[in-house]
Amino acid sequence: MTNFNWLLDGSIVGLYLLITMAAGLYVRKYVSKVDDFLVAGREMNVYLGIASLAATEFGIVTCMYTAEAGYKYGFAGATPGIAMALSMLVIGYTGFCIKPLRDSGVITIPQLIEKQFGPRVRWAAGVVIVLGGLLNMGVFLRIGGQFLVTIIGLKVTSFNLWGFQVGYLEAMMTVLLIGVATYTILGGMLSVLITDFLQFVVMSVGLIAVTLLVLVYVGWDKIVTTVEVNYGAGGFNPFVHPDLGWPYVVFQIMLNFAAVLTWQTTIARVLAAKDSMTGQKIYVRTSFFFVCRFLIPGIWGIAALATLGQVTNTLDAMPTFLSTFVPVGLMGLCVAAMLAADMSTDSSYMLTWGSVIYNDIMAPFRKKEWSEKKGILINRMIVALIGVFLLFYGLWYPLEGDVWTYLGITGTIYLASISVLLISSCYWKGANSWGAFGSIIFAAAIPVAFLVLEKTPGTKDLAKQIGPYYSGIAAYVCSALAMVIFSLLKPKKGETT
């Protein structure tokens, strides 16, 4: 039995959705150029940037996988948040790569890569970015729908619509997609930034309120004791956790450092900033949020373990716990906060992957410059098609294992190579297209091969022996080695090995 009240809580959620949609659609009249659609005219200030980045990088999927990490690993599950916060602080403070990237005036990373490695590498970089990004985002809608179905308490799995049986999960996914896609397609980055600010406020209030409730009624002592009883020292130290260990920690450091440098939805805030210093300040001042991003839902997950005990589906533990723990009224705020988080994430991700398709993959097919009107129309069509892909992929792909591991491996398909290419573009003039192609091929082949082995019945056991962490580490190491070795094998004209 859930505490969600359709009259009171449903009204709160409905009001929030109405305000968000109105705000997102209102700014569409200010979109007259492709730059307005993709990077909001590069006029974003520090405070809007902080709110937008925080809202974008915290969706329902974020809450689900971080709560699952808390449920399965205790406080050690927050290790990725610490790794990301430290990476963002160091990169923001030093301006490593992000300063030359923003100063170059590009819209996407492959544009900068082209200056060093040529148009073919730019196109290949765009392909792996979109491949890794869409595989990564492919599970977002399904997990968002799963959360809403669980917390609202829909025990019946389907309903009859004009003679057809429609699943509640599929219906939730479709409604989420239509709502987000509508204002993203019409308003682009301007709509995303405005709605991100509103969503950041609602999300923050909801997170704080639910966390205080957990700390008061479950209690900090019980949360700590639950971790000690279930996981011992491994619940606090990832190095001694039997399911984690040093490969997990090393992979998280590599993954999150590369993500801070090249994850397109994150780097889009740097590229939309007024200047490079504004981008650096956004990184520095948002860095601690990424600890909270893992820790707060992680505490909810531990509270679910303390209250429910061991459950079969660890991903559902947190929403099942919240559905009976959060009281009526506050439940509406909680669901609105999660919807706020999800809408900001989905809209930003759809727009940024679309910008790479338009700006980098389609670049060779534009024999002459398109008009602003045609460019905006093409971008809107791309975003719509991405939405359709996400809906069908979410329905088709059977997610196994914990969500964060899947996201880390699919993200590595492009993070491992694009981070190497970006660093080389900024700081190593000797890097060339041979090294770039070698880096892209190795970085994509290793995680893709692991995913295939994992899904093939005959090689499932082999994939389990290798494990995702060793596979991920290999991708980053081989990508960097390929760049160095192949660049030195065929140096640029006028250079010697």
C-alpha positions as CSV (number, residue, x, y, z in Angstrom):
1,M,0.0,0.0,0.0
2,T,1.4,3.4,-1.0
3,N,0.9,6.8,0.7
4,F,0.5,8.5,-2.7
5,N,-2.9,10.4,-2.7
6,W,-4.1,11.1,-6.2
7,L,-6.1,14.2,-5.1
8,L,-3.5,16.0,-3.0
9,D,-0.2,14.6,-4.2
10,G,-1.5,14.3,-7.8
11,S,-2.5,18.0,-7.7
12,I,1.0,19.0,-6.5
13,V,2.7,17.0,-9.3
14,G,0.2,18.3,-11.9
15,L,0.8,22.0,-10.9
16,Y,4.5,21.5,-11.1
17,L,4.3,20.0,-14.6
18,L,2.0,22.8,-15.8
19,I,4.4,25.5,-14.6
20,T,7.5,23.7,-16.1
21,M,5.9,23.2,-19.4
22,A,4.7,26.8,-19.6
23,A,8.1,28.1,-18.7
24,G,9.8,25.8,-21.2
25,L,7.5,26.7,-24.1
26,Y,7.5,30.5,-23.3
27,V,11.2,31.0,-24.3
28,R,10.8,29.3,-27.7
29,K,10.2,32.7,-29.3
30,Y,13.8,33.7,-28.4
31,V,15.2,30.9,-30.5
32,S,16.1,32.3,-33.9
33,K,19.6,30.8,-34.5
34,V,21.2,27.4,-34.2
35,D,23.6,28.8,-31.5
36,D,20.5,29.8,-29.5
37,F,19.1,26.3,-29.9
38,L,22.3,24.4,-29.0
39,V,24.3,26.7,-26.6
40,A,21.8,29.4,-25.6
41,G,23.8,32.1,-27.4
42,R,26.7,31.5,-24.9
43,E,25.2,33.8,-22.3
44,M,25.0,31.5,-19.3
45,N,26.3,33.0,-16.0
46,V,27.8,31.2,-13.0
47,Y,24.6,30.8,-11.0
48,L,22.4,29.5,-13.8
49,G,25.2,27.2,-14.8
50,I,25.5,25.7,-11.4
51,A,21.7,25.1,-11.2
52,S,21.6,23.7,-14.7
53,L,24.6,21.4,-14.3
54,A,23.3,20.1,-10.9
55,A,19.8,19.6,-12.3
56,T,21.0,17.9,-15.4
57,E,23.3,15.4,-13.6
58,F,20.6,14.3,-11.1
59,G,17.7,12.4,-12.7
60,I,15.4,9.6,-11.5
61,V,18.0,7.2,-13.0
62,T,20.7,8.9,-10.8
63,C,18.6,8.6,-7.7
64,M,17.9,4.9,-8.5
65,Y,21.4,3.8,-9.2
66,T,22.9,5.7,-6.3
67,A,20.3,4.4,-3.9
68,E,21.0,0.9,-5.3
69,A,24.7,1.5,-4.6
70,G,23.9,2.5,-1.0
71,Y,21.7,-0.6,-0.6
72,K,24.2,-3.0,-2.0
73,Y,27.6,-1.5,-0.8
74,G,26.8,0.8,2.1
75,F,28.7,4.1,2.2
76,A,31.4,2.6,0.0
77,G,28.8,3.0,-2.8
78,A,29.4,6.8,-2.8
79,T,33.0,6.4,-4.1
80,P,32.1,7.5,-7.6
81,G,30.7,10.8,-6.2
82,I,33.9,11.5,-4.4
83,A,36.0,10.7,-7.5
84,M,33.8,13.0,-9.6
85,A,33.8,15.9,-7.1
86,L,37.6,15.8,-6.8
87,S,38.0,15.6,-10.6
88,M,35.6,18.6,-11.1
89,L,37.4,20.6,-8.4
90,V,40.9,20.0,-9.9
91,I,39.8,20.6,-13.5
92,G,37.7,23.7,-12.6
93,Y,40.5,25.2,-10.5
94,T,43.3,24.6,-13.1
95,G,41.2,25.0,-16.3
96,F,42.8,21.8,-17.6
97,C,41.4,21.3,-21.1
98,I,38.2,23.1,-20.4
99,K,39.8,26.6,-20.7
100,P,41.3,26.0,-24.2
101,L,38.1,24.2,-25.2
102,R,35.8,27.1,-24.3
103,D,38.3,29.7,-25.7
104,S,38.2,27.9,-29.0
105,G,34.5,28.9,-29.5
106,V,33.4,25.4,-30.6
107,I,29.9,23.9,-30.0
108,T,31.1,20.3,-29.5
109,I,34.4,18.6,-28.6
110,P,34.8,16.9,-32.0
111,Q,35.0,20.4,-33.6
112,L,38.2,21.1,-31.5
113,I,39.5,17.6,-32.3
114,E,39.2,18.4,-36.0
115,K,41.7,21.2,-35.7
116,Q,44.4,18.7,-34.7
117,F,43.4,15.5,-36.4
118,G,41.3,16.4,-39.4
119,P,37.6,16.0,-40.5
120,R,37.6,12.1,-40.6
121,V,38.6,11.9,-37.0
122,R,36.0,14.5,-36.1
123,W,33.3,12.4,-37.8
124,A,34.5,9.1,-36.1
125,A,34.6,10.9,-32.7
126,G,31.1,12.1,-33.2
127,V,29.9,8.5,-34.0
128,V,31.4,7.0,-30.8
129,I,30.1,9.9,-28.7
130,V,26.6,9.3,-30.0
131,L,26.9,5.5,-29.8
132,G,28.1,5.6,-26.2
133,G,25.8,8.4,-25.2
134,L,22.6,6.8,-26.6
135,L,23.4,3.3,-25.2
136,N,24.0,5.0,-21.9
137,M,20.8,7.0,-21.9
138,G,18.8,4.1,-23.4
139,V,17.7,2.9,-20.0
140,F,16.7,6.3,-18.5
141,L,13.1,6.2,-19.5
142,R,12.5,2.6,-18.3
143,I,14.1,3.3,-14.9
144,G,12.2,6.6,-14.6
145,G,8.9,4.8,-15.4
146,Q,9.8,1.9,-13.0
147,F,10.3,4.4,-10.2
148,L,7.0,6.2,-10.7
149,V,5.0,2.9,-11.1
150,T,6.5,1.6,-7.8
151,I,6.2,4.8,-5.7
152,I,2.7,5.5,-6.9
153,G,1.8,1.9,-6.1
154,L,0.3,0.6,-9.4
155,K,-0.1,-3.1,-8.6
156,V,-1.9,-3.8,-11.8
157,T,0.7,-4.0,-14.6
158,S,-1.6,-2.9,-17.5
159,F,-4.8,-1.3,-18.5
160,N,-7.2,-1.4,-21.4
161,L,-7.1,1.5,-23.9
162,W,-9.5,1.3,-26.9
163,G,-9.3,-2.5,-26.9
164,F,-5.5,-2.7,-26.4
165,Q,-3.7,-3.8,-23.2
166,V,-1.2,-1.0,-22.4
167,G,1.4,-1.6,-19.6
168,Y,1.6,1.1,-16.9
169,L,5.4,1.1,-17.2
170,E,5.3,1.7,-21.0
171,A,2.6,4.4,-20.5
172,M,4.8,6.2,-17.9
173,M,7.8,6.1,-20.2
174,T,5.8,7.5,-23.1
175,V,4.3,10.4,-21.0
176,L,7.7,11.3,-19.6
177,L,9.2,11.4,-23.1
178,I,6.3,13.5,-24.6
179,G,6.5,16.0,-21.9
180,V,10.3,16.5,-22.0
181,A,10.5,16.3,-25.8
182,T,7.9,19.0,-26.4
183,Y,9.7,21.9,-24.8
184,T,13.2,20.6,-25.8
185,I,12.2,20.4,-29.4
186,L,10.7,23.8,-29.5
187,G,13.0,25.8,-27.2
188,G,16.3,24.0,-27.3
189,M,19.0,24.9,-24.8
190,L,17.1,28.1,-23.8
191,S,14.2,26.0,-22.6
192,V,16.5,23.5,-21.0
193,L,18.3,26.2,-18.9
194,I,15.1,27.9,-17.8
195,T,13.4,24.7,-16.8
196,D,16.6,23.4,-15.2
197,F,16.6,26.4,-12.8
198,L,13.0,25.6,-11.8
199,Q,13.7,21.9,-11.5
200,F,16.8,22.6,-9.4
201,V,14.8,24.5,-6.9
202,V,12.0,21.8,-6.7
203,M,14.6,19.0,-6.7
204,S,16.6,20.6,-3.9
205,V,13.6,21.1,-1.6
206,G,12.4,17.6,-2.2
207,L,15.8,16.0,-1.6
208,I,16.3,17.9,1.7
209,A,12.8,17.3,3.0
210,V,12.9,13.5,2.4
211,T,16.5,13.2,3.8
212,L,15.5,15.0,7.0
213,L,12.5,12.7,7.3
214,V,14.8,9.7,6.9
215,L,17.3,11.0,9.5
216,V,14.6,11.8,12.0
217,Y,12.4,8.6,11.7
218,V,15.0,6.0,10.7
219,G,17.9,7.6,12.5
220,W,21.6,8.0,11.7
221,D,22.6,5.4,14.3
222,K,20.4,2.8,12.7
223,I,21.7,3.6,9.2
224,V,25.3,3.2,10.4
225,T,24.6,0.1,12.3
226,T,22.8,-1.4,9.2
227,V,25.9,-0.9,7.2
228,E,28.2,-2.4,9.9
229,V,25.9,-5.5,10.3
230,N,25.5,-6.2,6.6
231,Y,28.8,-5.2,5.1
232,G,31.3,-4.8,7.9
233,A,34.4,-2.6,7.1
234,G,33.6,-3.0,3.4
235,G,30.5,-0.9,3.8
236,F,32.8,2.1,4.6
237,N,36.0,1.2,2.7
238,P,35.6,0.2,-1.0
239,F,39.1,-1.4,-1.0
240,V,38.1,-4.1,1.4
241,H,34.5,-4.7,0.1
242,P,34.4,-8.2,-1.5
243,D,32.4,-7.0,-4.5
244,L,34.5,-3.8,-5.1
245,G,38.2,-3.6,-4.3
246,W,41.0,-1.7,-6.0
247,P,39.9,-2.3,-9.6
248,Y,36.5,-0.7,-8.7
249,V,38.3,2.4,-7.2
250,V,40.8,2.8,-10.1
251,F,38.0,2.4,-12.7
252,Q,35.9,5.1,-10.9
253,I,38.8,7.5,-10.9
254,M,39.4,7.0,-14.6
255,L,35.8,7.1,-15.5
256,N,34.9,10.2,-13.6
257,F,38.0,12.2,-14.6
258,A,37.2,11.4,-18.2
259,A,33.5,12.3,-17.7
260,V,34.3,15.7,-16.2
261,L,36.5,16.4,-19.2
262,T,34.3,15.1,-22.0
263,W,30.8,14.0,-21.0
264,Q,28.8,16.0,-23.5
265,T,26.0,17.1,-21.2
266,T,28.5,18.3,-18.6
267,I,30.8,20.0,-21.0
268,A,27.8,21.7,-22.7
269,R,27.6,24.0,-19.7
270,V,31.2,25.1,-20.2
271,L,30.5,25.7,-23.9
272,A,27.3,27.7,-23.1
273,A,29.1,29.8,-20.5
274,K,29.9,33.5,-21.1
275,D,33.7,32.8,-21.0
276,S,36.2,30.2,-19.9
277,M,36.5,31.7,-16.4
278,T,32.7,31.4,-15.9
279,G,32.9,27.7,-17.0
280,Q,35.7,27.1,-14.5
281,K,33.7,28.7,-11.7
282,I,30.7,26.5,-12.5
283,Y,32.9,23.4,-12.1
284,V,34.5,24.5,-8.9
285,R,31.3,25.6,-7.2
286,T,29.3,22.5,-8.4
287,S,31.9,20.0,-7.4
288,F,30.7,19.2,-3.8
289,F,27.2,18.6,-5.2
290,F,28.5,15.4,-6.8
291,V,29.3,14.0,-3.4
292,C,25.7,14.8,-2.3
293,R,24.5,13.3,-5.6
294,F,25.7,9.9,-4.5
295,L,25.5,10.2,-0.7
296,I,21.9,11.5,-0.3
297,P,20.1,8.8,-2.3
298,G,22.7,6.3,-1.0
299,I,21.4,7.1,2.5
300,W,17.8,6.4,1.2
301,G,19.0,3.1,-0.1
302,I,20.6,2.2,3.3
303,A,17.4,3.2,5.0
304,A,15.5,0.9,2.7
305,L,17.9,-2.0,3.7
306,A,17.3,-1.1,7.4
307,T,13.5,-1.1,6.9
308,L,12.8,-3.8,4.3
309,G,15.8,-6.1,4.8
310,Q,17.1,-8.1,1.9
311,V,15.0,-7.9,-1.3
312,T,15.3,-9.7,-4.7
313,N,15.2,-6.6,-6.9
314,T,17.7,-4.1,-5.4
315,L,16.8,-1.4,-7.9
316,D,13.2,-1.3,-6.6
317,A,14.2,-1.2,-2.9
318,M,14.4,2.6,-2.5
319,P,11.1,3.5,-4.3
320,T,9.3,0.6,-2.4
321,F,10.6,2.1,0.9
322,L,9.6,5.7,0.0
323,S,6.1,4.6,-1.1
324,T,5.1,3.7,2.4
325,F,7.5,6.0,4.4
326,V,6.9,9.5,2.9
327,P,3.6,10.9,4.2
328,V,0.7,12.3,2.0
329,G,1.5,15.8,0.9
330,L,5.2,15.4,1.1
331,M,4.8,12.5,-1.2
332,G,3.6,14.9,-3.9
333,L,6.7,17.1,-3.4
334,C,8.9,14.0,-3.5
335,V,7.4,12.8,-6.8
336,A,7.5,16.3,-8.2
337,A,11.2,16.6,-7.2
338,M,12.0,13.3,-8.9
339,L,10.1,14.3,-12.1
340,A,12.0,17.7,-12.0
341,A,15.3,15.8,-11.8
342,D,14.3,13.4,-14.6
343,M,12.9,16.0,-17.0
344,S,16.1,18.2,-16.7
345,T,18.3,15.2,-17.3
346,D,16.4,13.8,-20.2
347,S,16.0,17.1,-22.0
348,S,19.7,18.0,-21.6
349,Y,20.8,14.6,-22.8
350,M,18.5,14.6,-25.8
351,L,19.7,18.0,-26.8
352,T,23.4,17.4,-26.4
353,W,23.5,14.1,-28.3
354,G,21.5,15.8,-31.0
355,S,24.0,18.6,-31.2
356,V,26.8,16.1,-31.9
357,I,24.8,14.4,-34.6
358,Y,24.0,17.8,-36.3
359,N,27.3,19.4,-35.8
360,D,29.8,16.6,-36.3
361,I,28.2,13.5,-37.9
362,M,26.2,15.4,-40.4
363,A,28.9,17.9,-41.2
364,P,30.3,16.1,-44.3
365,F,26.8,16.0,-45.8
366,R,26.4,19.8,-45.6
367,K,28.0,20.9,-48.9
368,K,27.0,24.5,-48.2
369,E,26.0,26.2,-45.0
370,W,22.4,25.7,-44.1
371,S,20.1,28.6,-43.2
372,E,19.4,29.2,-39.5
373,K,15.8,28.2,-40.1
374,K,16.7,24.9,-41.7
375,G,19.4,24.2,-39.1
376,I,16.9,24.6,-36.2
377,L,14.3,22.4,-38.1
378,I,16.9,19.6,-38.5
379,N,18.0,19.9,-34.9
380,R,14.3,19.5,-33.8
381,M,13.9,16.5,-36.0
382,I,17.0,14.9,-34.6
383,V,15.8,15.4,-31.0
384,A,12.4,13.8,-31.9
385,L,14.1,10.8,-33.4
386,I,16.4,10.4,-30.4
387,G,13.2,10.3,-28.2
388,V,11.7,7.5,-30.3
389,F,15.0,5.5,-30.1
390,L,15.0,5.9,-26.3
391,L,11.5,4.7,-26.0
392,F,12.0,1.5,-28.0
393,Y,15.5,0.8,-26.6
394,G,14.2,1.1,-23.0
395,L,11.5,-1.4,-23.8
396,W,13.8,-3.9,-25.5
397,Y,17.1,-3.9,-23.6
398,P,17.1,-6.3,-20.5
399,L,19.2,-4.6,-17.9
400,E,21.2,-6.9,-15.7
401,G,23.5,-6.2,-12.8
402,D,23.6,-2.8,-11.1
403,V,22.7,0.2,-13.2
404,W,25.8,2.3,-12.4
405,T,28.1,-0.4,-13.8
406,Y,26.2,-0.6,-17.0
407,L,26.3,3.3,-17.3
408,G,30.0,3.2,-16.6
409,I,30.8,0.6,-19.3
410,T,28.6,2.2,-22.0
411,G,30.0,5.6,-21.2
412,T,33.5,4.3,-21.5
413,I,32.8,3.5,-25.2
414,Y,33.5,7.1,-25.9
415,L,35.0,8.6,-22.7
416,A,38.2,6.6,-22.9
417,S,39.1,7.8,-26.4
418,I,37.6,11.3,-26.5
419,S,39.3,12.3,-23.2
420,V,42.7,11.1,-24.7
421,L,41.9,13.0,-28.0
422,L,40.9,16.2,-26.1
423,I,44.1,16.2,-23.9
424,S,46.2,15.5,-27.0
425,S,44.5,18.3,-28.9
426,C,45.2,20.8,-26.1
427,Y,48.7,19.7,-25.0
428,W,50.5,17.4,-27.5
429,K,51.2,18.8,-31.0
430,G,52.9,15.5,-31.9
431,A,49.6,13.5,-31.8
432,N,48.2,12.7,-35.2
433,S,45.3,10.9,-36.9
434,W,46.9,7.5,-36.7
435,G,47.0,7.8,-32.9
436,A,43.5,9.2,-32.8
437,F,41.9,6.4,-34.8
438,G,43.9,3.8,-32.8
439,S,42.6,5.4,-29.6
440,I,39.0,5.4,-30.8
441,I,39.0,1.8,-32.0
442,F,40.6,0.3,-28.9
443,A,38.5,2.4,-26.5
444,A,35.2,1.4,-28.2
445,A,36.1,-2.2,-29.0
446,I,36.9,-3.3,-25.4
447,P,33.6,-2.2,-23.6
448,V,31.5,-3.2,-26.6
449,A,33.1,-6.7,-26.6
450,F,32.5,-7.0,-22.9
451,L,28.8,-6.1,-23.3
452,V,28.5,-8.7,-26.1
453,L,30.2,-11.4,-24.0
454,E,27.9,-10.6,-21.1
455,K,24.8,-11.0,-23.2
456,T,25.9,-14.2,-25.1
457,P,24.9,-17.4,-23.2
458,G,28.1,-19.2,-24.2
459,T,30.5,-16.4,-22.9
460,K,28.5,-15.1,-19.9
461,D,30.8,-16.9,-17.5
462,L,33.9,-15.5,-19.2
463,A,32.6,-12.0,-18.9
464,K,31.9,-12.6,-15.2
465,Q,35.5,-13.7,-14.7
466,I,36.9,-10.6,-16.4
467,G,34.4,-8.3,-14.7
468,P,33.4,-4.8,-15.7
469,Y,36.1,-3.0,-13.8
470,Y,39.1,-4.7,-15.4
471,S,37.4,-4.3,-18.8
472,G,36.9,-0.5,-18.1
473,I,40.5,0.0,-16.9
474,A,41.8,-1.8,-20.0
475,A,39.8,0.5,-22.3
476,Y,41.4,3.7,-20.8
477,V,44.9,2.3,-20.7
478,C,44.8,0.8,-24.2
479,S,43.2,4.0,-25.6
480,A,46.1,6.2,-24.2
481,L,48.8,3.7,-25.3
482,A,47.3,3.5,-28.8
483,M,47.4,7.3,-29.1
484,V,51.1,7.4,-28.1
485,I,52.3,4.3,-30.1
486,F,50.5,5.0,-33.4
487,S,51.3,8.7,-33.3
488,L,55.0,7.8,-32.9
489,L,54.9,5.1,-35.6
490,K,53.9,7.7,-38.2
491,P,54.9,11.2,-37.0
492,K,53.6,14.3,-38.7
493,K,55.7,15.7,-41.6
494,G,58.7,17.5,-40.4
495,E,58.8,15.4,-37.1
496,T,60.9,12.4,-36.2
497,T,60.3,9.7,-33.7
